[in-house]
Amino acid sequence: MSALVSRSKDGGKGAIPPRLTIYPGTGHAFWVPAYDDPALYRWLFEQRRAVPAPDMKKDKK
């Protein structure tokens, strides 16, 4: 998995740097400690779009 993170750092023009957290011994249930980790939510809400979202009101006919 860390090879995937390394590759994503190379090609992301203006992309958000990836963050990898490994929860040892969790197997398929890795999401349980991930959702319990306040760092996930801090990271998530720090993210901002590089390009503004399209104005959906203009696109409706």
Residue pairs with C-beta under 8 A, 6 or more apart in sequence:
1 20
1 22
2 20
5 18
5 20
8 15
8 18
9 17
9 18
14 50
16 47
19 43
21 34
21 37
21 39
21 40
23 30
23 33
23 34
26 32
26 33
34 40
